[in-house]
Amino acid sequence: MSADPLNAPGLPGQITASDAQTAGTSLEQRALALNEAFGAADVVARLTGAAATAHGRLVFTTSFGLEDQVLTHFIIAAGLPVEIVTLDTDRLFPEVHALWKETEAHFGARILPFYPRHDAVEGFVSAHGLNGFYTSREARKACCDIRKVEPLGRALAGADIWITGLRADQSAARGGVRFAEAEAARGLIKLSPLLDWSRDRTLAFAKANGVPLNPLHEKGFVSIGCQPCTRAIRPGEHERAGRWWWEDDAAKECGLHVGPDGKLTRAKPASLGASA
């Protein structure tokens, strides 16, 4: 590993770690510097380069999906000082909990849980019923806010960099994702190191490197969330078609990656095509 990843030979945008830290105090300037330096770099360079410029804690949120398992592999292999956390919604598949245990044993790392506030869950179920999220989009979003968004806020409290498993080709709404984004509302930099990887490439890497995977993937569950809100996809369907399938819009998001307007933050027409 280069002692100064931002000055690694052959990387675009030859800037130093000091340059990235002093170019400006705004998140937008930091994100721009990271994109210039590592937007076309490989995953290891993206992760190590960003870590070298961090002003504080680095947090990776995993849901134990394909992309998250691959990123866990990269983070552990590189020995990066990244906190790996997960949001346990209390409605996960049993296979996810089994994979959680297997992942900790495989990588020799502890994955820290964040749970929803019990009083908020009790209030939602009292008002809407156990599966009240099926009744309206508003109720579904309220459930996601309680079980995912609020716990995420606690997980990221005080963090400087948030690492995610977003890929640009996962949905039309995610097509404009960049490696580094300024998350002004949370006061941090959000990274998507696998943004230009295709699902096929990610799966091939996982299998070649013995990365533990959820057996539900082999049963058509491509994007896996809470059990009541996830189904297997049918032949020809997009990979996120199995999430909140009773809603008829294409922007299938729970709220973790959207702004106050309900849209994926910073999404715009993609300039990077997903690699095979």
Buried (B, 14 or more C-beta within 10 A) or exposed (E): EEEEBBBBEEBEBEBBBEBBBEBEEEBEBBBBBBBBBBBBBEBBBBBBBBBBBBEEBBBBBBBBBBBBBBBBBBBBEBEBEBBBBBBBBEBBBEBBEBBBEBBBEBBEEEBEEBEBEEEBBEEBBEEBEEEBBBEEBEBBBBBBBBBBBBBBEEBBEEBBBBBBBBBBBBBBBBBBBBBBBBBEEBEBBBBBBBBBBBBEBBBEBBEEEEBBBBEBBEEEBBBBBBBEBBBBBEEEEBBBBBBBBEBEEEBBBBBBBBBEEEEBBBBEEBEBEBEE
